[in-house]
Structure formats: structure tokens, C-alpha cells
């Protein structure tokens, strides 16, 4: 009998030391894709994943799944508690828990990276073949008309009444039956994410995956053989219970823009740019009440986007402006986004069948930073400038007008002092929204930029091929390297760039 390729270290006696050609930290879009590329090129590949493996019926569709599928059980936040930072912690990474949105990088973003950040190799023409492969990996397609649920249909109705630009978004589902619980995984495995594409392909090529394996420290980053200290977690991932060592010639960090920077900082690896320029791309929810039933919790959560206010080739930032997308979720997550608590909150939850909801997606300029103190504890700091706050106000007004045009009787902005909009005249109150810390339920699901790519160590933390400055064979293959926001959703850009990074690494290795 052949040895298993997916090994849960919490359920076995792991080897005290493992030697491989390539060790990849993180099994999501970046890590799984790199494992596939490198394993089929003949490299001996081991992938470390802190989470467990959840597929099919193990995904119960209940809010309790946040405990097992998200970092810090979904409770990770910035130091001032202003922004909840959502990150996957499961075999397959963020693709298991996202809303299946497929949004490639625009050519304007790549040209911006070339011109502003000196990444001359990343032309739209050079990246196009890798983007095509990413879309094929994801089985990207548009939802059918029947799959556009009432929540997204109302957003589309208001968009068209106002003559705004919008689109039916691409997604990566096959065989979706509309459970509507995408944010806690799909129990019928309809998402064509890395768990069902890149990971099986990597395993077929010889790659192995260690689960409940937390990469704690990287040493000898300049040596031919690097050393990773790995903490073995218990079956639920709550406690560290053992320690093993992995030695590898090449180490690839693909653990997301927070964790990859955290590991480098904890290990004292890299230059002063590591952890800086973090983009959280915060999203603000907005809700609207209708007389008709909406049932936003059923069907595909996100299928319609208002793109009227989105700029894909801003000369200063690349991706800028803002974007509005429908959203839905489990009762637990929806209740946490509403502007009422206690008895009032309970009464509002009774209105959930008549509620529509959207997210206001506002790209940022790398205003955040990952820090690690002497004890190894990580902290995320983030400052929101006035210009960004103004774009949120503009987005609130735009979304409110769309919902009113679609027949909403009230638009609710979930702030510490809730804002109710029933008519055009009420929009003036938006001007007074200050967005002080912890006064609005901001969410971050698309972190980028903490190990910025640059042609020189003076401008960033990693070279154009992803190799961390000051190291020999330590790379970042996730969104950590992105100089600015790559897209309104990062799954497709990460898969695209991981393929590009992996093939570049193989070509330069000879």
C-alpha cells in the first residue's frame, strides 16, 4: 500500500525530521498551484497547512464552521478592532470559504506595476497565458439567469433604473444548487477551488501535504538547506502539542499576506520592508429592507456587481474608486453586520427574509502593517486616510440610491450610530459619518502587499521573481508580493501569479 499523500499530523506520529526539495507554507491558491507546477516538474514537494481537511458532509453549513475554517475562528482583527481580517485555515485555503468570485487582474493594474514599481516582466501580454490557465483551473463561467437570486437581482434592477454600469460576475461553481452558505464551505463540493483542482493534481505528481502543521520559524535562509521549525497542532487546531523539523532547498511562503510576513518577521528574515505596505481592501456592508421577500441567505451570495465607480487604470494607484456587490451569508454572520443589539437586534433579525445586502469594496493604498513583538505575537496595524473614508461615503450614497430605485423602503448603514436612509434627502447625513475605529463593521478578505515585489531591496522586500531579499531560495508566491491591489477579488490573481512565479523559478533553476 502506498503512503498517504495528505497526512494529518494530529492523528499520527510525524517524523522528527523531513528533507525535501521544496517546502511550501500554505495550501491555498498560491501554495497548491505552486505545488502542482513544481511537483510535475519532478521536484519533491511538501506543503504545510495549519488547518484540517473539510469537504462534503463535513461542511455542516452552520456558523460553528468558522471555528475550523478561519484563522482565529474568524475573529482576527486589526489592533484597534476596526477591521475583521478574514483568512482561510483549511486545506485549499481561501478558495474553500470565499464566495467563488472570479475577477482577473485588469491590464491597467499590470501596466501600473510595470511603470510605477519597475516590474517590467509583468506585462499584460506576458501574464495573459497564465491568467487563461487560472480561469481554466477555476472552470470560470457566468451564473445562469436562474442562479441570480432576488438579492442580486434587486441590486441589478436598481443599477439599470439609474443607468449605471454593472455586470454578472464570473464564478467557479459547477453543479451549484443554491445552498447560499459559501462562506462556510460547500457541502456538495461544487466549488472548483484548489482543493479539487490543484491539490489532487499535485498529489498525482507526487506532492505531499502535512495538515495541522504550523510553520513557526525559518532558519538558515541563506544556506543551501533551509530549516523550518513546525509545530504540530491537536485535532481541532487549538493547541501546539509537538514539534518537528523540515529541511528544504527551496522554501515558498504562500500563507496569505499576513501570515507570510509574520513568519519572516518572527524568523528575522528579510529587510525592513517586510510587513509594510499591507493592503486590507476593507469592505463595508450595507443593507436594505423591502416589502417583498428577498431571502438573501439562499442562492449564490454574489453574482451582480456595480462597476460604474470602479477605475481599473488609475494613473496613481492602478485599481481605484469603489465597487458594489451583492452578498449573503449564514444568520450568525448577518446578525453581526446589523446595526442593532439585544432585543432590537432580535427584532431586526426577524426581518431578515425581507432584507437585501451588499458589500462596498474600496481599494486602498497599502495603509497597513504586520508587526511581531519579541514574544512572537503578531499585530496588524491599519490607518485609514480621509480620502479613503470619502470613497466609503460616496459608495454608501451610490448603493443607497440603487436600493431606493429598486423599491427599498429603508436603507440601513450598520454604524455605531445607525444611519437610516428612506429618501434622497436623507443622504446628506452620510457626510457626517467619520468612520472612527470600531464604529463600522469593516471586513477584510483580500489582504495583499506585505512583502512587496521590487527590482531592488531599496523599494521592496522581494525581487520580481518572488525571492525574499537577503535570502537564497526563500520565496513568496501569494498576494504578499503584490505592490498594490490586484483586483477586487484575489483568488484569480493569486493562482495566475503563482503559476508565473513557479515557471519562472523552474526556468531560472535550469
N, C-alpha and C positions, 0 to 999 in steps of 0.2 A: 504493500500500500504506500502511495506517495505521501510525502509530508504535506500537511495543510499549508495553504498559502495565506490564509487570514488567521492569525494566531492571537487570541485574547489572552494577554499576559496575566490577567487576574484569575484565569481559570487553569493555568498550567504552571510548570516550573520553568521559567525562562532561563536561557543560557546566561552565564555570568558575563560572557563577552562574545560579541558577534563582529566579524570582519566582513566588509562588503566593498564593492567598488563605489557605490553611490548610496548615500543615506538621505532620504527626503523627509523633512519635518512638515507634516500636514498632508491630508489625503483628499483635499477639496479640488476645486477646478484647476489650480496651478499644480499641486502635488501629484494628483492622479494622472493628469495629462503628461507631465514630465516623466513619471514612472513608465507610462506606456511607450513614449518615444525612446527612452533610454534602454528599457528592457528589450525592446525588439531590435535595438542596435547591438545587442549582445552584452550589455552591462549587467552586472549583478546588482540588483536594486532592492533596497529595504525601505519601506515607508513607515514612519512613526505617526500614530494617531492617538490623541488623548482620549477620544470618545469611544463609544461602543458601536456595534453594527445593528442598525434598526431598519428593517424592511417589512413589507407586507403587514400581516396582522399584528406585529409587534408595535406598529404605529397606531395607537388607540384612538387618535383624533381628539383626545382630551387635553385640557390645559396642563395636566400633570406632565405631559411630554416635554414641556420647556425644561424641566429638571434634567433630562438626559440629552437633549438635542442642542442646547445652547450653552455657551460659556457662562459660568457663574449663574446657571439656571435661568438665564435671560435677564439677570439683574445687574450686569456690568454697566457702569455709568462713568461719566466724566467726574473729575474730582469735586466739582461744585454741584453734582447731581442734576445738572441741567439737561443732559442728553443721555438717553439709554443707548448703549452700544451693543447691538445685536450681532453675535458671531456664532457660527456653527461649531459644534463639538461632537462630531459623529463621523463615521466612515462615509466619505463622499462629501463632507463639508457643507458649505452654504447651499450647494445645489439641492440638498435634501430638504431644506427648510425654507427656501425662497418661494416667491410667487410665480416662478417659472418664466420670468420676463427675459426676453432675448433682445438686447439692444446693443448692436455693434458700435465700435468707435467710429465717429464721423471723420472723413478725410481732413476736415479743418483742424481737428484735435491733433492728428499726427503731424500735419504741417506746422502747427504751433510748437510741438515738441522739437521738431527739426530746427525751426528758426529761432525760437526763444531759448531752448535748452541745449542746442548743439547736438541733438541725437539724429545725425544726418542719415543713418542707416534706416531709420523708421519712416520711410516714405509710404504714402498710401499704396503705391504700386507694389512695394516690397512686402507689405503686410497683407495685401488682398488675398493671396493664396492661403494664408494661414487662417484668415477670417472665414474663408469659404469652408475650410476643413472644420473649423469650430461650429459653423452653422450645420454642417453635416453631422457632426458628433451629437448635436442637440436635437436633430430632426426638426429643425426650426420650421414653423408654419404659422399661419394666422388662424385664430379660433374661427369656427363656423359662426354664422349668424345666430344659430340656436344656442351657441355657447356664450353669447354676450348676455350676461344676466341683467335683471332690472336695474341693479345698482349702476353698472357701467352704461347701460342703455340711457338712463336718465342724464348722466353726465354728457353722453353723446348728443342727446336731444337738446340740452341747453347750449352746447357748443355750436350746433348747427343753427339754432334760432338766432344766435348772436353773430353768425357768420365768421366764426373763428376756425383756425386750422387745428385739425386733430387727426388721430389715426388709430386703427385697430392694431394693437401691439402683437409682435411675434411672440410665440411661446414654444416650450419644448415638451409638450404633453403628447402622449399617444394613448388613446383609449380612455380619456378622462370622462367620468360620469358625474362630475359636479358636486363632490362632497363639500368643497369650499374650505377645507382645513389645510390648505397647502403649507401654511406657516408652521405646522407641526408634523409635516411629512405626509406622503400619500400612501394609504394602506393598500392600494391596488398597484402600486409601483408604476404609475402612469407617467411619472417624470423621467425623461430621458437625460438624466444627470450623470455626473461622473461615477456614481455608484453602480450604474447599469450599462455604462459605455466604456469609459477609460479604465476603470478598475478591473473588470473582467478581462479586457484586452491586455492589460499589464500583467495580470496573473497568468494568462495564457502564454505570455512571453517570458515568464519566469520570475516576475517580481513577487516579493512577499510583503505582507502588511502586519505590523505589530499593533494591536489595539490596547487601550488603557496604558499607553506609553507616553509619558510626559517628558519632553526634552528639557532638561533643567540647566545644562551648562555645556558650552562648546569650548574645547581647549585645543592647543596646538594648531591654530588656524593657519599658520604659515608652513606647517610641516607637510610632508607627503601624506602622512596618515593622521587625520584629524580624530579627535576623541569627543564623543557625545556622552555625557552622563544622563541616563534615562531613569526616571522614577516610575516604578510600577504602581498603578492605582488599583484600588479594590473594584469589585464588580460593578458598582454604581458610580465609580469615579470620584468618590468623596474624599478618600484618604490615600496618601502615599504609604505603601507598605513594604517596598523593596527597592533595590537599585541595581541596575545593570549598566554595562558599558558597550557602546557601539563605536567601532573604528572604521573610518571610511576615507577613501582618497578624495572623494568629492562630497560635499555637503550642500544640499539645496534647501533653503528655507522657503516654505510655502504655507505658512501657518496663519496668514492674514496680516494686514498692515500693522496691527497692534502686537500680536504675539511674535512675529518675526523680529521686529525691533526690540521687543522685550528680551528675547533670548540673546541677541547680540549685546545689548546693554548689560544684562546680567553677567555675561561672559567677558566683558571688557574688550569686545572685538569690534573693529571698525573705527571710523573717525568721528569728529564732533557733529557731523550731520545726522548720524543715526538717531532716530526718534523724532527728528524735527520735520516740519512741513507736512504734518499729518492732516489729511482731508477726511472729515467725518461726513460731509454732504448731508447734514441733518434734514430730516423730513418732518413736517408739521401736519398732523391730521386735522381734518375739518369735517363736520357732519351737517346733515340737513334732514329735516322732518317733512314727510309728505303725508297727505291724506290717504293715498293709495299704499298698498303693501309693497315693500321693496325686498325684504328678506336678503339683505346683503351677505348674510352668512352662508348662502347657498350658491353654488356655481363657481366659476373661475373668478378669483378675487380681483385681478387686474387684467382688463382687456382693452380699455379705451384710455387714451392719453390726449390731453390738450397740449399741443406743441406750439401754439401761437406765440408764446412768450419765450420760447427756448432759442438761444443763439448757439449755433454749432461751430462757428468760426470767428468768435470774438477775438480781435487782434491782441488784446491784453491777457486773456485768460483761456482761450480755446473754447471750452464749453461754459456757457454763462446764461444769465436770465433765470427762468424757472419753468417748471413743467408740472402739470396737474394730472394725477392718475387715480382711477377708482381703486378702492381697497375694501377688503372684508377680512373677517377672522373669527376665531372662537369667542364665545361670550366673555371669557376671562380677559382676553386682550382688549376686546371692545370696551368693557367696563372701565379698564384702566385709562382709556383715552377720552372718557366723557368728563364734562366739567362739573359734575355733582358727586357728592359723597353721602354716605349714610342713607337715611330714608329717602332723600331726594334722588340719590343715585339709584336706589332700587326702583323708584317710580320711573326714572328715565329709562332704565333697562327694560321696563315693560313696553316701552315704545320702540324697542329695537326692530321689530318687524317693519316699522314704517320709516326707518332711518336709512339714509344713504351716507356714504363716507368716501373721502378721497384723501390722498396724501399730496402735500405741496413739496415738491422736490427742488431744492435750491442749491446749485453747486457752490462750493466755497473755494477759498484761495490758500488752502493748507494752513489754517489758523491754529492747528493743534500740535500737541507734542506728547510723545510717550516718554515717561521718566521711570527710572528704577532706583530705589534707595539702597542704602548699604545692606539692608537685610534681604534684598532681592524682591521687595514688594513693588508692584507696578502701579503707576498712577497715570491717568490720561488728563491732560490739561487742554482747555479749549477756550478761545476768546472769540466772540462774535462781533465783528465790526459793525458800525452803524449802517454802512452801505448794504451789508447782508440783511440786516434787520429790515431795511426799507424794502428789499425784494420780497421778504416774507409778507409785509403789509400789502404790497402790490398783488402778491399771489392770493392772499385772503380775499381782497376785493374782487379779483378776477373770478375766483371759484364761487364766491357768493353770488355774483351776477349770473353765472351759469346756472346755478341751482335755482335761483329765483325765476330765471327764464324757463326752467323746466317745470315750474309749478310748485316749488317748495314753499311751505307756509312759514318756515323758520330755518335759518342757518345758524349753527352753533359753533363758535370757536372755543375750544377747550382750554381756557386760560384760568389762572388762579382766581381772577375776577372774570367769570364767563362773559363772553360777548355774544349777544343775540342780534341777528340781522333779519328783519322782516320785510324791509323795503329799501329802495335805493337811498333814501335819506339817512338810513342807519349806518351807511358805510363810512360816514365821517368819523365815527367812533374808532375806526381802525387806526386812525392817525395817532391816537393816544396809547397804543399798545407798545410797551417798552421792551418786552422780552427779557426782563431781568432773570437771573439764574433761577431755575426750578419753578418758573411760573407758567411754563407751557410744556406739554408732553412731547418734546422733540425725540425723534428716533434716528439712529444711525445704523444703516445696513450695508453701506458701501464704502468702507474705510480704504484709504489709498495714501501712498506717498511718503511713508516714514523712513524709507531707505532710498531716497531719490536717486535716479539714474543721472549721470553726468559724464561728459568726456574727461573731466579732471576731478581730483579729490577736493579741489577748492570749491566746486559747485555742487557736490552731492556726495552720497555715501556709497554708491556702487557704479561701476563702469557701464558703458552701453550694453554689454552682454550680461549684466546682472551680477558680475563678480564684485563682492564687497571689497572696497579699498582697504589695503593693509592685510589682505589675506591671500592665500594661494589655494584656489579651488573651493571657496565658500561663496555661494550664490543666493540671490533672491529671485524666485520665479513667480511671485504672486503680485498683488497690486501694490506692494510696498514700494516698488521702483517707479511707479507712475509719477511723473513730475506734476501733473495736475489731474483734475477729474477726467477720467477717460470716457465716461458715458453716464447716463442716468441710472444704469444698472451694470454691475461689473462682471457678471458671470461670463458673458461672451468675450469681453476684452481680456480677462484673465486666461481663459482657455486659448485664445488667439496668441497672446504673447508668450504663454508657457511653451507652446509648440515652437514658436520662433526662437525663444531662448534655448530650448533643448537642441534644436537642429544646429543652431549657431555653435553651441558648446561642442557637439559632435564634430562639426566641420573644423573647428579650431584645434580639436584634440588630435585630428589626423586619423 
